[in-house]
Amino acid sequence: MAGETYRSLPVKRDGEFCYSIVLGQDFGKLSAEAQTLGIENRKICIVTDGRVGPLYGEEVRRELLKVCKDVFVYTVEAGEEHKTLDTVRGLYEYLIVNHFDRKDLLAALGGGVVGDLTGFAAATYLRGIGFIQIPTTLLSQVDSSIGGKTGVDFDHYKNMVGAFHMPRLVYMNVSVLKTLSERQFASGMAEILKHGLIKDDAYYRWMLEHEQEIRDRDYKVLLPLIEKSCRIKRAVVEQDPTEQGERALLNFGHTIGHAVEKLKNFRLLHGECVAVGAVAAAVLSVNRGLMKAEDLGRIRQGCRAFGLPVSVEGLSAPEIMEATRSDKKMEAGSIRFVLLRRIGEAFTDRSVTEEELLAAIRAVLEGAEV
């Protein structure tokens, strides 16, 4: 799909076309894109939450009704605390009562919580049905909607129950980002900054040069911004669809970030925690002599430029350290940690010691010496 207002990126798996990521300025192309999935005689269940549904639910329902037999809407409670097996259980029951079969589809309309739990429900209902992603937050557009990682939290352990299940379509209406709060937008920027940090220094520099236009949510800048991040994530996912190697780089900042997120009982947004974790990983990289101190300064500068924290308060280094031990990135008792040689060049390492990790954690605790 060429042109200035819409972009389409094909995603492959094992060299074969898998699905398209479509970026645009409205929902006007959604029906045409959905029609390519062969759903004329099928039902679709839109899964959304109480915040997003009132804003976009009816518009999306009308678009999908143009090309399928019937459209249902199932609303879940908003918030990470509802990304649970109990919420998925309620969705299962709704699908059963309304006679959804294996050729019907789910459509995730919302942020990462809705996308993750809808994808997990699709992966497991009747041993797997199709689903489409319609992400409405910056975070979900550049991260969770791409690549087929689905899951729910279990007793406050983030994403411990899940499955790989690729969507059949990812449709992004970039204009919905105008309705995001400043904090939610900043949270998404953490993942975008991460893409530059692990893969593309020039992209990272471009973001800082266009800080004001990005923060103003200028569509002419947002479209290439999101497209570039989608291209980076697409390239990593295509090379490693089930996270056996290269894809682990996308976890930069997440080991400590997830620990902070859990210990703060999800009062901090995911991207805010990733930013803190990214700074800690950068500190560890500098302490090892891998990266220059000025690059650490640029990372802190990028976080501050987009309203992200570089430290956290109210926690101790030992409790963060303990929380990392229950992270799903543990392998045979050691943490698979992502470090930087420089901005734009990341790698995974399994030799990080507790002493190194504690030093990095202390560097991001408010009030500690850096």
SERO-4910 file (N, C-alpha, C, O; in steps of 0.05 Angstrom, whole numbers):
BEGIN
 pado doro    nc1    nc2    nc3   cac1   cac2   cac3    cc1    cc2    cc3    oc1    oc2    oc3
  Met    A     17    -24      0      0      0      0     18     25      0     29     31     21
  Ala    A     20     38    -22     38     61    -24     24     86    -16     -1     87    -12
  Gly    A     39    108    -14     27    134     -9     37    145     17     52    132     32
  Glu    A     29    170     23     38    184     46     22    178     71     32    182     93
  Thr    A     -3    169     68    -20    166     91    -23    137    100    -32    133    123
  Tyr    A    -16    118     84    -18     90     92      8     76     85     20     81     64
  Arg    A     16     57    102     39     40     96     31     11    103     15      6    120
  Ser    A     43     -8     88     38    -36     94     65    -51     94     80    -49     75
  Leu    A     70    -65    115     94    -81    118     88   -110    120     75   -118    139
  Pro    A     96   -127    101     91   -155    103    110   -168    123    134   -161    125
  Val    A    100   -187    139    117   -202    158    118   -231    149     97   -243    142
  Lys    A    142   -242    148    145   -269    139    152   -288    162    163   -279    183
  Arg    A    146   -313    158    156   -334    177    166   -357    160    152   -367    143
  Asp    A    191   -365    166    204   -386    150    204   -380    121    201   -397    104
  Gly    A    207   -354    115    209   -345     87    183   -341     73    182   -332     50
  Glu    A    160   -348     86    134   -346     73    118   -324     86    121   -319    110
  Phe    A    101   -311     70     84   -289     81     67   -300    104     55   -321    102
  Cys    A     66   -284    125     50   -292    149     27   -272    154      4   -281    157
  Tyr    A     33   -246    155     12   -226    159     23   -199    152     47   -196    147
  Ser    A      5   -179    150     13   -152    144     10   -134    168     -9   -137    184
  Ile    A     28   -115    171     26    -93    190     17    -69    173     32    -60    156
  Val    A     -7    -58    178    -17    -36    163    -18    -11    181    -29    -12    203
  Leu    A     -6     11    172     -6     36    187    -21     57    171    -17     60    147
  Gly    A    -39     71    185    -54     92    171    -64    113    190    -57    113    214
  Gln    A    -80    132    179    -89    155    196   -118    152    205   -129    170    217
  Asp    A   -131    129    198   -159    124    207   -164     95    205   -147     79    199
  Phe    A   -190     87    209   -198     59    206   -209     53    178   -221     32    174
  Gly    A   -206     72    160   -219     70    134   -211     46    117   -227     38    100
  Lys    A   -187     35    121   -178     13    105   -181    -14    120   -174    -35    109
  Leu    A   -192    -13    144   -194    -38    160   -211    -59    147   -203    -83    146
  Ser    A   -234    -51    136   -252    -71    124   -239    -84    100   -241   -108     96
  Ala    A   -225    -68     83   -212    -79     59   -190    -98     67   -187   -119     54
  Glu    A   -175    -91     88   -153   -109     96   -165   -134    109   -154   -156    104
  Ala    A   -186   -132    124   -198   -156    136   -211   -174    115   -211   -198    119
  Gln    A   -221   -162     95   -234   -178     74   -214   -198     61   -222   -220     52
  Thr    A   -189   -191     60   -169   -209     48   -165   -235     64   -152   -254     55
  Leu    A   -176   -235     88   -173   -259    106   -195   -280    101   -195   -301    113
  Gly    A   -213   -274     82   -234   -294     75   -254   -298     98   -259   -321    106
  Ile    A   -266   -276    108   -283   -278    131   -312   -272    125   -328   -265    143
  Glu    A   -320   -273     99   -347   -265     91   -369   -279    107   -389   -266    114
  Asn    A   -366   -304    112   -386   -320    126   -379   -326    155   -390   -345    167
  Arg    A   -361   -311    166   -351   -317    193   -359   -295    212   -367   -273    205
  Lys    A   -357   -302    238   -363   -283    260   -336   -272    271   -315   -286    270
  Ile    A   -337   -248    280   -314   -235    294   -323   -226    321   -344   -214    324
  Cys    A   -306   -231    341   -311   -220    368   -290   -199    373   -266   -206    376
  Ile    A   -298   -174    375   -280   -153    383   -276   -154    414   -296   -152    428
  Val    A   -252   -157    423   -246   -156    451   -233   -129    457   -213   -122    445
  Thr    A   -245   -114    475   -236    -87    481   -238    -83    511   -247   -101    526
  Asp    A   -232    -59    521   -235    -53    549   -253    -29    553   -261    -16    534
  Gly    A   -259    -23    578   -277     -2    584   -268     26    577   -284     45    577
  Arg    A   -242     30    572   -232     56    564   -233     59    533   -242     80    523
  Val    A   -224     39    519   -221     41    490   -248     36    476   -254     49    456
  Gly    A   -264     17    486   -289     10    473   -307     34    468   -316     37    445
  Pro    A   -312     51    488   -329     75    482   -318     94    462   -333    108    449
  Leu    A   -292     94    458   -279    113    439   -280    102    410   -287    117    392
  Tyr    A   -274     76    406   -271     66    379   -286     40    373   -286     31    350
  Gly    A   -299     29    393   -312      3    389   -333      3    367   -333    -15    351
  Glu    A   -350     22    367   -372     23    347   -362     28    319   -371     16    300
  Glu    A   -342     45    317   -331     51    290   -318     26    279   -321     20    255
  Val    A   -303     11    295   -290    -13    286   -310    -35    280   -308    -49    260
  Arg    A   -331    -37    297   -352    -56    292   -365    -51    265   -370    -70    250
  Arg    A   -371    -26    258   -384    -20    233   -366    -27    209   -375    -37    189
  Glu    A   -340    -21    212   -321    -28    191   -320    -58    185   -321    -67    162
  Leu    A   -319    -74    207   -316   -103    203   -342   -115    194   -342   -135    180
  Leu    A   -365   -103    201   -391   -113    192   -394   -112    161   -410   -126    150
  Lys    A   -378    -95    149   -379    -92    119   -370   -118    106   -377   -123     82
  Val    A   -354   -134    120   -340   -156    106   -343   -183    120   -331   -203    112
  Cys    A   -360   -185    141   -363   -211    154   -393   -214    162   -409   -196    159
  Lys    A   -399   -238    172   -427   -245    177   -438   -231    201   -461   -221    200
  Asp    A   -423   -229    223   -433   -216    247   -409   -208    265   -388   -220    263
  Val    A   -413   -187    281   -392   -177    298   -403   -174    326   -423   -161    331
  Phe    A   -389   -187    345   -395   -185    373   -374   -167    387   -352   -164    377
  Val    A   -381   -156    410   -362   -140    425   -362   -150    454   -383   -152    467
  Tyr    A   -338   -157    463   -335   -167    491   -316   -147    505   -294   -143    496
  Thr    A   -325   -136    527   -310   -116    542   -298   -127    567   -313   -138    584
  Val    A   -272   -123    571   -259   -131    596   -252   -106    612   -253    -84    601
  Glu    A   -246   -109    637   -238    -87    654   -210    -78    646   -193    -95    640
  Ala    A   -205    -52    645   -179    -41    637   -159    -45    659   -165    -44    683
  Gly    A   -134    -48    651   -112    -48    671    -97    -75    672   -109    -96    668
  Glu    A    -71    -73    677    -54    -96    679    -64   -117    699    -60   -141    696
  Glu    A    -76   -107    721    -86   -125    741   -107   -144    732   -114   -164    745
  His    A   -119   -138    708   -140   -156    697   -129   -174    675   -145   -187    661
  Lys    A   -103   -173    670    -91   -191    650    -86   -218    663    -63   -225    668
  Thr    A   -107   -233    668   -106   -257    684   -121   -280    670   -136   -276    651
  Leu    A   -116   -304    680   -130   -328    670   -160   -325    676   -176   -336    660
  Asp    A   -168   -312    697   -197   -308    703   -210   -292    681   -233   -298    673
  Thr    A   -197   -271    672   -208   -255    650   -210   -271    624   -230   -270    610
  Val    A   -190   -287    618   -191   -304    595   -213   -325    598   -227   -331    578
  Arg    A   -218   -335    622   -239   -354    626   -266   -342    619   -283   -355    607
  Gly    A   -271   -317    627   -296   -303    620   -299   -301    590   -321   -304    580
  Leu    A   -277   -295    576   -278   -293    547   -284   -321    534   -301   -322    516
  Tyr    A   -272   -342    545   -278   -369    535   -308   -374    536   -320   -384    517
  Glu    A   -319   -368    559   -348   -374    564   -365   -358    544   -385   -369    533
  Tyr    A   -358   -333    539   -373   -316    520   -372   -328    492   -392   -329    478
  Leu    A   -348   -338    484   -345   -350    457   -361   -375    455   -373   -381    434
  Ile    A   -361   -391    476   -376   -417    475   -406   -411    473   -419   -424    457
  Val    A   -416   -393    490   -444   -387    490   -453   -376    463   -476   -381    455
  Asn    A   -436   -362    449   -443   -350    424   -434   -367    400   -433   -357    377
  His    A   -426   -392    406   -421   -412    385   -399   -404    365   -401   -407    341
  Phe    A   -377   -393    376   -354   -387    359   -339   -413    353   -333   -429    371
  Asp    A   -334   -417    327   -319   -442    319   -291   -435    310   -283   -412    312
  Arg    A   -276   -455    300   -248   -451    295   -242   -433    271   -220   -424    267
  Lys    A   -263   -427    254   -259   -410    231   -267   -381    237   -263   -364    220
  Asp    A   -278   -376    260   -285   -349    268   -260   -335    279   -239   -348    283
  Leu    A   -262   -309    283   -238   -293    291   -243   -277    316   -266   -270    323
  Leu    A   -221   -270    330   -222   -250    351   -207   -226    340   -190   -228    323
  Ala    A   -215   -202    350   -201   -177    343   -195   -162    369   -213   -155    384
  Ala    A   -169   -158    374   -160   -144    398   -159   -114    393   -142   -105    378
  Leu    A   -178   -100    406   -179    -71    402   -171    -57    429   -188    -56    447
  Gly    A   -147    -48    431   -138    -36    455   -108    -36    457    -94    -38    437
  Gly    A    -98    -33    482    -69    -33    486    -58    -60    490    -70    -80    482
  Gly    A    -34    -62    502    -20    -87    504    -34   -107    521    -33   -131    516
  Val    A    -49    -99    542    -63   -118    559    -84   -132    543    -86   -157    544
  Val    A   -100   -117    528   -121   -129    512   -109   -147    490   -119   -169    485
  Gly    A    -88   -137    477    -75   -153    456    -64   -179    466    -67   -200    454
  Asp    A    -50   -178    489    -38   -202    501    -58   -223    508    -55   -246    502
  Leu    A    -79   -214    522    -99   -234    532   -116   -244    509   -125   -267    510
  Thr    A   -123   -227    490   -138   -236    467   -122   -256    450   -133   -277    442
  Gly    A    -97   -250    446    -80   -269    431    -77   -295    445    -77   -316    432
  Phe    A    -75   -295    472    -73   -320    487    -99   -335    485    -98   -360    482
  Ala    A   -121   -321    487   -147   -335    484   -150   -347    456   -159   -370    454
  Ala    A   -141   -333    436   -142   -344    409   -124   -368    406   -131   -387    392
  Ala    A   -101   -367    418    -82   -390    416    -92   -415    429    -84   -437    422
  Thr    A   -110   -412    449   -118   -435    465   -147   -443    461   -154   -466    467
  Tyr    A   -165   -425    452   -193   -432    448   -195   -452    424   -185   -446    402
  Leu    A   -207   -474    428   -210   -495    408   -183   -502    395   -181   -508    371
  Arg    A   -162   -502    412   -134   -508    404   -124   -488    383   -105   -494    369
  Gly    A   -136   -465    381   -125   -443    364   -144   -433    343   -152   -448    325
  Ile    A   -151   -408    345   -167   -395    324   -152   -369    315   -133   -360    329
  Gly    A   -160   -358    293   -147   -334    283   -154   -309    299   -175   -308    312
  Phe    A   -136   -289    299   -142   -264    311   -127   -241    297   -107   -246    283
  Ile    A   -138   -217    300   -125   -194    288   -119   -174    311   -134   -173    331
  Gln    A    -98   -158    307    -91   -138    327    -98   -111    317    -91   -103    294
  Ile    A   -112    -95    333   -118    -67    327   -108    -51    351   -125    -42    367
  Pro    A    -82    -47    353    -71    -34    377    -76     -4    377    -75     10    357
  Thr    A    -82      6    401    -91     34    404    -72     51    422    -78     74    427
  Thr    A    -50     39    432    -30     54    447     -4     53    431      0     35    415
  Leu    A     13     72    437     39     73    423     55     48    431     68     36    414
  Leu    A     53     40    456     68     17    466     59     -8    450     76    -24    441
  Ser    A     33    -12    448     24    -37    434     29    -35    404     33    -56    391
  Gln    A     29    -11    392     34     -9    364     62    -17    356     67    -29    335
  Val    A     82     -9    372    109    -14    365    121    -39    378    144    -47    373
  Asp    A    105    -51    396    117    -74    411     99    -98    412    103   -117    397
  Ser    A     79    -98    430     65   -123    436     48   -134    414     42   -158    413
  Ser    A     39   -117    395     21   -127    374     36   -142    352     24   -155    336
  Ile    A     63   -140    352     79   -151    330     94   -175    341    108   -173    361
  Gly    A     93   -198    327    110   -220    333     97   -244    346    110   -265    349
  Gly    A     72   -242    354     57   -266    363     63   -275    391     55   -297    398
  Lys    A     76   -258    408     79   -266    436     53   -258    451     45   -235    451
  Thr    A     40   -278    462     15   -273    477     18   -284    505     35   -301    511
  Gly    A      1   -274    523      3   -285    550    -12   -269    571    -22   -247    565
  Val    A    -13   -280    595    -26   -267    617     -7   -269    641     11   -285    642
  Asp    A    -12   -252    661      3   -252    686     -8   -274    704    -31   -282    702
  Phe    A      9   -283    722      1   -304    741     11   -297    769     35   -296    774
  Asp    A     -8   -290    787     -1   -282    814     21   -261    814     40   -262    829
  His    A     17   -240    798     35   -217    796     62   -223    782     79   -206    781
  Tyr    A     65   -248    772     89   -254    756     82   -248    727     64   -261    715
  Lys    A     95   -229    715     87   -218    689     91   -238    666    113   -250    663
  Asn    A     70   -243    651     70   -259    626     82   -287    630     95   -298    613
  Met    A     76   -299    653     87   -326    659     71   -348    645     81   -370    643
  Val    A     47   -342    636     30   -362    622     25   -351    594     13   -329    592
  Gly    A     34   -365    573     30   -353    547     36   -373    524     41   -397    529
  Ala    A     34   -363    500     39   -380    476     48   -361    454     42   -338    453
  Phe    A     62   -373    434     68   -359    409     45   -364    390     40   -388    384
  His    A     32   -343    381      9   -346    363      7   -322    346      0   -300    355
  Met    A     15   -324    320     17   -301    303    -11   -290    295    -29   -306    290
  Pro    A    -14   -264    295    -39   -252    286    -42   -256    256    -22   -262    242
  Arg    A    -66   -252    245    -70   -254    216    -69   -226    204    -66   -224    179
  Leu    A    -70   -205    220    -68   -178    211    -62   -160    235    -73   -165    257
  Val    A    -45   -140    231    -41   -119    251    -49    -92    237    -36    -85    218
  Tyr    A    -69    -79    248    -78    -54    236    -75    -31    256    -87    -32    278
  Met    A    -59    -11    249    -53     11    266    -65     37    256    -57     47    235
  Asn    A    -83     49    270    -93     76    265    -77     95    282    -82     98    306
  Val    A    -57    108    270    -39    124    285    -53    149    297    -43    159    318
  Ser    A    -75    158    286    -88    182    296   -100    177    324   -104    197    339
  Val    A   -104    152    333   -115    147    359    -96    155    381   -104    159    404
  Leu    A    -70    159    374    -50    166    394    -55    194    405    -45    201    426
  Lys    A    -72    210    391    -78    237    400    -94    236    427    -93    255    442
  Thr    A   -107    213    432   -124    211    456   -108    200    480   -119    199    502
  Leu    A    -83    192    476    -67    181    498    -58    202    518    -54    225    510
  Ser    A    -57    195    543    -45    213    563    -15    216    558     -3    200    544
  Glu    A     -4    236    569     25    241    567     41    217    577     60    209    565
  Arg    A     32    206    600     47    183    611     45    158    593     65    144    589
  Gln    A     22    153    582     19    130    564     36    134    539     48    114    529
  Phe    A     36    158    528     53    163    504     82    159    511     97    146    496
  Ala    A     91    169    534    119    166    542    125    137    546    147    128    539
  Ser    A    107    121    557    111     93    560    117     79    534    135     62    533
  Gly    A    103     86    513    108     75    487    135     84    476    149     68    462
  Met    A    143    108    482    169    118    472    192    103    484    213    101    472
  Ala    A    188     91    508    210     75    520    217     51    501    240     45    498
  Glu    A    197     38    490    202     16    472    214     26    446    231     12    434
  Ile    A    206     49    436    217     60    412    246     67    416    263     61    399
  Leu    A    253     81    438    280     87    444    297     61    446    319     60    436
  Lys    A    285     40    458    299     14    460    306      4    432    328     -7    429
  His    A    289      6    413    295     -3    386    320     10    375    337     -3    363
  Gly    A    322     36    379    346     50    370    370     41    386    392     38    374
  Leu    A    367     37    412    390     29    429    401      2    421    426     -2    422
  Ile    A    384    -16    413    394    -43    408    402    -47    378    418    -66    372
  Lys    A    392    -30    360    396    -36    332    405    -13    314    416    -18    293
  Asp    A    400     13    322    404     34    303    410     61    316    392     75    325
  Asp    A    436     67    318    444     92    331    433    117    315    425    136    328
  Ala    A    433    115    289    423    138    272    393    143    278    385    166    279
  Tyr    A    378    122    282    350    125    289    347    138    316    330    155    320
  Tyr    A    363    130    335    362    142    362    369    172    360    355    188    373
  Arg    A    389    179    345    396    207    341    372    222    328    366    245    336
  Trp    A    360    210    308    337    223    294    315    229    314    302    250    312
  Met    A    309    211    332    288    216    352    294    240    369    276    257    373
  Leu    A    319    243    378    326    266    394    324    292    378    317    313    389
  Glu    A    331    290    353    330    314    335    301    322    330    296    346    325
  His    A    282    303    331    254    309    326    237    307    351    213    301    350
  Glu    A    250    312    374    236    309    399    210    325    400    189    314    408
  Gln    A    210    350    393    187    367    396    164    357    378    141    356    387
  Glu    A    170    351    352    149    341    334    137    315    344    113    311    342
  Ile    A    154    298    355    144    272    366    126    278    390    104    267    392
  Arg    A    135    295    408    119    301    432     93    316    425     73    313    439
  Asp    A     93    331    403     69    344    393     50    324    378     28    331    371
  Arg    A     60    300    373     45    279    359     37    287    331     15    283    322
  Asp    A     57    299    318     53    308    290     52    282    273     71    267    272
  Tyr    A     30    278    259     27    253    243     49    249    223     57    226    219
  Lys    A     59    271    211     80    268    191    106    257    202    122    247    188
  Val    A    109    260    229    133    249    242    126    222    255    143    204    256
  Leu    A    102    220    266     94    195    280     94    172    261    102    150    268
  Leu    A     84    176    236     82    154    217    110    141    211    113    117    214
  Pro    A    130    157    204    156    145    199    169    135    225    184    115    224
  Leu    A    163    147    248    173    138    274    164    110    279    179     92    285
  Ile    A    137    106    278    125     80    284    133     59    262    139     36    269
  Glu    A    134     68    237    142     50    216    170     39    220    175     15    217
  Lys    A    189     57    227    216     48    232    218     28    255    232      8    252
  Ser    A    204     34    276    205     15    299    192    -12    291    203    -33    299
  Cys    A    171    -11    276    158    -36    266    178    -52    249    179    -76    250
  Arg    A    193    -37    232    212    -51    214    234    -64    231    243    -86    224
  Ile    A    243    -51    252    264    -62    269    253    -87    283    267   -108    283
  Lys    A    230    -85    294    219   -109    308    213   -131    288    217   -154    294
  Arg    A    202   -124    265    196   -144    245    221   -160    237    220   -185    236
  Ala    A    243   -146    233    268   -159    225    277   -179    246    286   -201    240
  Val    A    275   -171    271    284   -189    293    265   -213    295    275   -236    298
  Val    A    239   -208    293    220   -230    296    222   -250    273    220   -274    277
  Glu    A    226   -239    249    228   -257    226    252   -276    229    251   -299    221
  Gln    A    274   -265    240    298   -281    243    295   -302    265    307   -323    264
  Asp    A    279   -295    286    277   -312    310    249   -311    321    244   -298    341
  Pro    A    229   -325    308    201   -322    315    194   -332    343    174   -322    354
  Thr    A    209   -350    354    202   -361    381    223   -356    402    225   -371    422
  Glu    A    239   -335    398    257   -325    418    277   -346    427    280   -351    451
  Gln    A    291   -357    408    313   -376    415    340   -363    415    359   -374    425
  Gly    A    342   -339    403    368   -325    402    365   -296    398    363   -281    418
  Glu    A    365   -286    373    366   -258    366    343   -242    379    347   -219    388
  Arg    A    320   -254    381    296   -239    391    300   -231    420    287   -212    430
  Ala    A    317   -245    435    322   -238    463    332   -210    466    330   -198    487
  Leu    A    344   -198    444    353   -171    446    331   -151    452    336   -130    464
  Leu    A    306   -158    444    283   -141    450    278   -139    479    262   -122    488
  Asn    A    291   -156    496    287   -154    525    306   -135    538    307   -134    563
  Phe    A    320   -119    522    338    -99    534    321    -81    553    301    -69    546
  Gly    A    331    -79    578    318    -62    598    295    -77    613    284    -66    632
  His    A    288   -101    604    264   -114    615    270   -131    640    252   -135    656
  Thr    A    294   -140    643    300   -157    666    296   -142    692    280   -150    709
  Ile    A    309   -120    695    305   -103    719    279    -88    717    265    -84    737
  Gly    A    271    -81    692    245    -67    689    221    -83    699    204    -72    712
  His    A    220   -109    692    198   -126    701    199   -129    732    178   -129    744
  Ala    A    223   -130    743    224   -132    772    213   -107    786    198   -109    805
  Val    A    220    -84    775    210    -59    786    180    -57    782    165    -50    801
  Glu    A    170    -65    759    142    -65    753    126    -82    773    105    -73    783
  Lys    A    136   -105    779    123   -123    798    123   -112    826    103   -111    840
  Leu    A    147   -103    835    150    -93    862    134    -67    867    126    -62    889
  Lys    A    129    -52    846    113    -28    848     83    -34    844     66    -16    842
  Asn    A     76    -60    842     48    -69    839     35    -56    815     12    -49    816
  Phe    A     51    -52    793     42    -42    768     32    -13    770     17     -3    753
  Arg    A     40      1    791     33     30    793     50     46    773     41     68    765
  Leu    A     73     37    766     89     49    745     81     35    719     77     11    718
  Leu    A     80     50    697     74     39    671     97     22    661    120     26    668
  His    A     91      3    643    111    -15    632    135      0    621    158     -6    627
  Gly    A    130     20    604    152     34    592    169     50    612    193     53    608
  Glu    A    156     60    633    171     74    653    191     55    667    214     62    672
  Cys    A    182     30    671    200     10    684    221      2    664    244     -3    673
  Val    A    215     -1    639    235     -8    619    256     13    617    280      7    614
  Ala    A    248     39    619    268     60    618    288     58    641    312     61    637
  Val    A    278     53    665    295     49    688    313     25    684    337     26    689
  Gly    A    302      3    673    318    -21    668    339    -16    647    361    -27    648
  Ala    A    332      0    626    351      6    605    375     22    616    398     16    609
  Val    A    369     41    633    391     56    645    409     38    662    433     40    661
  Ala    A    397     20    677    412      1    694    430    -17    676    453    -22    682
  Ala    A    418    -27    654    434    -44    635    457    -28    623    478    -39    618
  Ala    A    452     -3    617    473     14    606    495     19    627    519     19    620
  Val    A    487     23    652    507     26    673    524      1    675    549      3    677
  Leu    A    512    -22    674    527    -47    675    546    -50    652    568    -59    655
  Ser    A    537    -41    628    554    -42    604    578    -24    607    600    -31    599
  Val    A    574      0    619    596     19    624    615      7    645    640      8    642
  Asn    A    604     -4    666    621    -15    687    638    -38    677    660    -43    688
  Arg    A    629    -52    657    645    -74    645    665    -64    625    681    -79    614
  Gly    A    665    -38    619    683    -27    599    675    -32    571    691    -30    552
  Leu    A    649    -39    567    639    -45    540    631    -20    526    635    -17    501
  Met    A    620     -1    540    607     23    528    619     48    541    626     48    565
  Lys    A    621     69    526    631     94    536    611    108    555    587    106    551
  Ala    A    622    123    574    604    137    593    587    157    579    564    162    588
  Glu    A    597    170    557    580    189    543    555    177    531    535    190    528
  Asp    A    558    151    523    534    138    512    513    134    534    489    136    529
  Leu    A    522    128    558    504    126    581    490    153    585    466    154    590
  Gly    A    505    175    582    493    202    584    472    206    563    451    218    569
  Arg    A    477    197    539    457    200    517    432    184    522    410    192    515
  Ile    A    435    161    535    412    144    542    395    158    563    370    159    561
  Arg    A    408    169    583    393    184    603    379    209    590    356    215    596
  Gln    A    394    222    572    383    245    558    358    238    542    338    252    543
  Gly    A    358    215    528    335    206    513    311    200    530    289    208    523
  Cys    A    316    187    553    294    182    571    281    208    581    257    211    581
  Arg    A    298    226    591    287    251    601    273    267    580    253    281    586
  Ala    A    283    267    555    271    282    534    242    275    529    226    292    522
  Phe    A    236    249    533    209    240    528    193    234    553    174    218    553
  Gly    A    201    246    575    186    244    600    188    218    614    169    210    628
  Leu    A    210    204    611    213    177    624    232    179    647    251    195    647
  Pro    A    228    163    668    246    164    691    273    150    686    274    132    669
  Val    A    293    159    700    320    146    698    327    133    725    349    122    728
  Ser    A    309    136    744    313    124    771    286    117    783    265    126    773
  Val    A    286    102    805    262     95    818    266     97    848    288     94    858
  Glu    A    245    104    862    247    107    891    230     86    905    212     74    893
  Gly    A    235     83    931    218     66    948    224     36    947    208     20    957
  Leu    A    246     29    934    254      1    932    282     -2    941    297     17    942
  Ser    A    290    -27    948    318    -33    956    331    -50    935    317    -65    921
  Ala    A    357    -48    934    372    -65    914    368    -95    919    363   -110    900
  Pro    A    369   -105    944    365   -133    948    337   -143    939    335   -165    928
  Glu    A    316   -128    944    289   -138    935    286   -138    905    273   -155    894
  Ile    A    298   -118    891    298   -119    862    314   -143    852    305   -157    833
  Met    A    337   -147    864    353   -170    857    338   -196    860    339   -214    843
  Glu    A    324   -199    882    308   -223    887    286   -227    866    281   -249    857
  Ala    A    273   -205    859    251   -206    840    261   -215    812    246   -228    797
  Thr    A    286   -208    805    297   -217    779    300   -247    778    300   -258    756
  Arg    A    302   -260    800    306   -289    800    281   -304    791    283   -327    783
  Ser    A    258   -292    793    233   -305    783    226   -296    755    204   -303    745
  Asp    A    244   -281    742    239   -272    715    240   -296    695    257   -314    699
  Lys    A    223   -296    675    223   -318    656    247   -319    638    250   -338    623
  Lys    A    265   -299    640    290   -300    625    312   -315    639    335   -316    629
  Met    A    306   -326    662    326   -343    676    330   -369    660    310   -381    651
  Glu    A    354   -377    658    361   -403    645    382   -417    662    404   -408    665
  Ala    A    374   -441    671    391   -458    687    404   -442    711    428   -445    717
  Gly    A    388   -425    723    397   -409    746    412   -384    740    418   -369    759
  Ser    A    417   -378    715    431   -353    708    413   -336    691    395   -346    676
  Ile    A    417   -310    693    400   -291    678    411   -285    651    435   -279    648
  Arg    A    394   -288    630    402   -280    603    398   -250    601    375   -240    599
  Phe    A    420   -235    603    418   -206    605    427   -193    579    446   -203    566
  Val    A    414   -171    571    421   -157    546    438   -133    553    430   -116    569
  Leu    A    461   -131    541    480   -109    546    486    -94    519    478   -103    498
  Leu    A    500    -72    521    507    -56    498    537    -53    495    551    -49    515
  Arg    A    547    -56    471    575    -49    465    576    -19    458    596     -6    463
  Arg    A    555    -10    447    551     19    441    522     22    434    508      3    431
  Ile    A    513     47    431    485     51    423    482     40    395    496     48    376
  Gly    A    463     23    391    458     10    366    469    -18    363    465    -31    343
  Glu    A    483    -27    384    495    -54    382    492    -68    409    506    -64    428
  Ala    A    472    -86    410    466   -101    434    473   -130    431    476   -140    409
  Phe    A    477   -144    454    482   -173    453    473   -185    480    469   -171    500
  Thr    A    468   -211    479    460   -225    504    484   -236    518    504   -244    506
  Asp    A    482   -237    545    504   -247    561    492   -263    584    472   -255    596
  Arg    A    506   -285    591    496   -302    613    516   -303    636    514   -320    653
  Ser    A    535   -284    636    556   -285    656    554   -262    676    572   -258    692
  Val    A    532   -247    676    528   -225    694    527   -236    723    511   -253    729
  Thr    A    544   -225    740    544   -234    768    525   -218    786    515   -197    778
  Glu    A    519   -229    809    502   -214    828    514   -187    835    500   -168    838
  Glu    A    540   -187    839    553   -162    846    550   -141    825    545   -117    831
  Glu    A    553   -149    800    549   -130    777    521   -120    776    516    -96    772
  Leu    A    502   -139    780    474   -131    778    466   -113    801    451    -94    797
  Leu    A    476   -118    825    470   -101    848    481    -73    844    468    -53    851
  Ala    A    504    -71    832    516    -45    827    499    -29    807    495     -5    811
  Ala    A    490    -42    787    473    -29    767    446    -21    779    436      1    773
  Ile    A    435    -38    796    409    -32    808    413     -7    827    396     11    827
  Arg    A    434     -7    842    438     16    860    441     43    844    434     64    855
  Ala    A    451     41    820    454     65    803    428     77    795    427    101    788
  Val    A    406     62    796    380     73    788    361     76    812    337     81    808
  Leu    A    371     72    836    354     76    860    358    105    868    380    115    872
  Glu    A    335    119    871    336    148    877    349    152    904    342    140    924
  Gly    A    368    170    905    383    176    929    409    161    931    426    168    948
  Ala    A    413    140    914    438    125    915    459    141    898    452    156    880
  Glu    A    484    137    904    505    149    889    507    136    861    506    111    860
  Val    A    510    152    840    512    141    813    541    143    804    548    136    782
***
